[in-house]
Amino acid sequence: MRIVTWLITNAIALAVATWLVDGIYFDGPTSGMAEIKHKLLPLLLVALVLGIVSAWVKPILKFVAFPFILLTFGLLLLVINAAMLGLTAWILGPTEIGFHVDGFWAAVLGGIIISIVGWALDRVWPETAS
Protein backbone atom coordinates (compact mmCIF):
# COMPACT_ATOMS: atom_id res chain seq x y z
CA MET A 1 0.00 0.00 0.00
CA ARG A 2 2.88 2.35 0.74
CA ILE A 3 4.16 2.22 -2.85
CA VAL A 4 0.69 3.15 -4.11
CA THR A 5 0.52 6.24 -1.88
CA TRP A 6 4.07 7.15 -2.92
CA LEU A 7 3.15 6.84 -6.61
CA ILE A 8 -0.04 8.86 -6.21
CA THR A 9 1.80 11.55 -4.24
CA ASN A 10 4.47 11.83 -6.94
CA ALA A 11 1.82 11.89 -9.68
CA ILE A 12 -0.13 14.69 -7.96
CA ALA A 13 3.05 16.72 -7.42
CA LEU A 14 4.02 16.21 -11.07
CA ALA A 15 0.52 17.17 -12.22
CA VAL A 16 0.72 20.42 -10.24
CA ALA A 17 4.12 21.17 -11.80
CA THR A 18 2.79 20.57 -15.32
CA TRP A 19 -0.18 22.80 -14.52
CA LEU A 20 1.92 25.68 -13.13
CA VAL A 21 5.05 25.61 -15.32
CA ASP A 22 4.70 26.31 -19.04
CA GLY A 23 7.90 24.45 -19.91
CA ILE A 24 6.75 21.13 -18.41
CA TYR A 25 3.97 19.43 -20.33
CA PHE A 26 2.49 16.30 -21.84
CA ASP A 27 1.45 15.97 -25.48
CA GLY A 28 -2.26 15.71 -26.17
CA PRO A 29 -5.48 17.51 -25.28
CA THR A 30 -5.23 20.48 -22.93
CA SER A 31 -8.63 20.59 -21.28
CA GLY A 32 -11.67 18.61 -20.20
CA MET A 33 -12.21 14.90 -19.71
CA ALA A 34 -10.23 14.13 -22.87
CA GLU A 35 -7.13 15.54 -21.20
CA ILE A 36 -7.64 13.45 -18.06
CA LYS A 37 -8.28 10.24 -20.04
CA HIS A 38 -5.29 10.85 -22.31
CA LYS A 39 -2.78 11.88 -19.63
CA LEU A 40 -3.59 9.80 -16.55
CA LEU A 41 -1.54 6.72 -17.43
CA PRO A 42 1.41 8.75 -18.81
CA LEU A 43 1.36 10.85 -15.63
CA LEU A 44 1.60 7.73 -13.47
CA LEU A 45 4.39 6.31 -15.64
CA VAL A 46 6.39 9.55 -15.49
CA ALA A 47 5.89 9.71 -11.72
CA LEU A 48 7.18 6.14 -11.45
CA VAL A 49 10.25 6.84 -13.61
CA LEU A 50 10.94 10.11 -11.74
CA GLY A 51 10.76 8.22 -8.45
CA ILE A 52 13.12 5.52 -9.67
CA VAL A 53 15.58 8.07 -11.07
CA SER A 54 15.44 10.05 -7.83
CA ALA A 55 15.97 6.91 -5.76
CA TRP A 56 19.00 5.68 -7.74
CA VAL A 57 20.76 8.66 -9.31
CA LYS A 58 20.03 11.47 -6.85
CA PRO A 59 21.90 9.94 -3.87
CA ILE A 60 24.98 9.42 -6.03
CA LEU A 61 24.87 13.03 -7.27
CA LYS A 62 24.38 14.32 -3.74
CA PHE A 63 27.36 12.30 -2.50
CA VAL A 64 29.64 13.46 -5.31
CA ALA A 65 28.50 17.08 -5.06
CA PHE A 66 28.45 17.27 -1.24
CA PRO A 67 31.29 19.81 -0.94
CA PHE A 68 29.60 22.06 -3.51
CA ILE A 69 26.25 21.66 -1.77
CA LEU A 70 27.90 22.95 1.40
CA LEU A 71 29.60 25.81 -0.47
CA THR A 72 26.30 26.94 -2.02
CA PHE A 73 24.39 26.54 1.26
CA GLY A 74 22.21 23.85 -0.33
CA LEU A 75 21.22 25.76 -3.44
CA LEU A 76 22.89 23.11 -5.59
CA LEU A 77 20.14 20.76 -4.45
CA LEU A 78 17.75 22.79 -6.62
CA VAL A 79 19.96 22.05 -9.61
CA ILE A 80 20.07 18.36 -8.70
CA ASN A 81 16.25 18.26 -8.50
CA ALA A 82 16.09 19.97 -11.89
CA ALA A 83 18.56 17.41 -13.26
CA MET A 84 16.34 14.55 -12.05
CA LEU A 85 13.35 16.05 -13.85
CA GLY A 86 15.39 16.65 -17.01
CA LEU A 87 16.86 13.15 -16.87
CA THR A 88 13.37 11.69 -16.56
CA ALA A 89 12.22 13.62 -19.64
CA TRP A 90 15.35 12.51 -21.51
CA ILE A 91 14.85 8.84 -20.58
CA LEU A 92 11.21 8.97 -21.68
CA GLY A 93 11.99 10.99 -24.83
CA PRO A 94 12.16 8.01 -27.23
CA THR A 95 8.90 6.59 -25.87
CA GLU A 96 5.42 7.67 -26.90
CA ILE A 97 4.58 8.99 -23.43
CA GLY A 98 4.99 12.58 -24.62
CA PHE A 99 6.52 14.13 -21.49
CA HIS A 100 8.63 17.25 -22.09
CA VAL A 101 10.73 19.61 -20.00
CA ASP A 102 11.78 22.68 -21.98
CA GLY A 103 14.86 24.24 -20.50
CA PHE A 104 16.83 24.52 -17.31
CA TRP A 105 14.65 27.12 -15.56
CA ALA A 106 11.47 25.19 -16.22
CA ALA A 107 13.16 22.15 -14.68
CA VAL A 108 14.31 24.17 -11.65
CA LEU A 109 10.86 25.64 -11.07
CA GLY A 110 9.25 22.23 -11.65
CA GLY A 111 11.66 20.61 -9.19
CA ILE A 112 10.81 23.20 -6.55
CA ILE A 113 7.08 22.74 -7.09
CA ILE A 114 7.32 18.93 -7.03
CA SER A 115 9.35 19.07 -3.81
CA ILE A 116 6.94 21.45 -2.06
CA VAL A 117 3.77 19.64 -3.17
CA GLY A 118 5.29 16.24 -2.36
CA TRP A 119 6.31 17.45 1.08
CA ALA A 120 2.84 18.92 1.73
CA LEU A 121 1.08 15.76 0.59
CA ASP A 122 3.34 13.64 2.80
CA ARG A 123 2.25 15.76 5.76
CA VAL A 124 -1.46 15.57 4.92
CA TRP A 125 -1.70 11.98 3.64
CA PRO A 126 -2.08 9.53 6.54
CA GLU A 127 0.61 6.87 6.84
CA THR A 128 -0.59 3.34 6.41
CA ALA A 129 0.62 0.63 8.76
CA SER A 130 1.42 -1.87 5.99
Residue pairs with C-beta under 8 A, 6 or more apart in sequence:
1 128
1 130
2 128
2 130
5 125
5 128
6 51
7 44
7 47
7 48
7 51
9 118
9 121
9 122
9 125
10 47
10 48
10 50
10 51
10 114
10 118
11 43
11 44
11 46
11 47
12 117
12 121
13 47
13 113
13 114
13 115
13 117
13 118
13 121
14 43
14 46
14 47
14 50
14 114
15 43
16 113
16 114
16 117
17 24
17 109
17 110
17 113
17 114
17 117
18 24
18 25
18 26
18 43
18 110
20 109
20 113
21 106
21 109
21 110
21 113
22 102
22 106
23 100
23 101
23 102
23 103
23 105
23 106
23 107
23 109
23 110
24 85
24 100
24 101
24 102
24 106
24 107
24 110
25 99
25 100
25 102
26 38
26 39
26 42
26 43
26 46
26 97
26 98
26 99
26 100
27 98
27 100
28 34
28 35
28 38
28 39
28 98
29 35
29 38
29 39
42 97
42 98
42 99
45 92
45 97
46 88
46 92
46 97
46 99
49 88
49 91
49 92
50 84
50 85
50 88
50 114
53 84
53 87
53 88
53 91
54 84
57 84
57 87
58 80
58 84
61 80
61 83
62 69
62 77
62 80
65 76
65 80
68 76
69 76
69 77
78 108
78 111
78 112
79 108
81 108
81 111
81 112
81 114
81 115
82 104
82 107
82 108
82 110
82 111
83 107
84 111
85 101
85 107
85 110
85 111
85 114
86 101
86 104
86 107
88 99
88 101
89 99
89 100
89 101
92 99
101 107
101 110
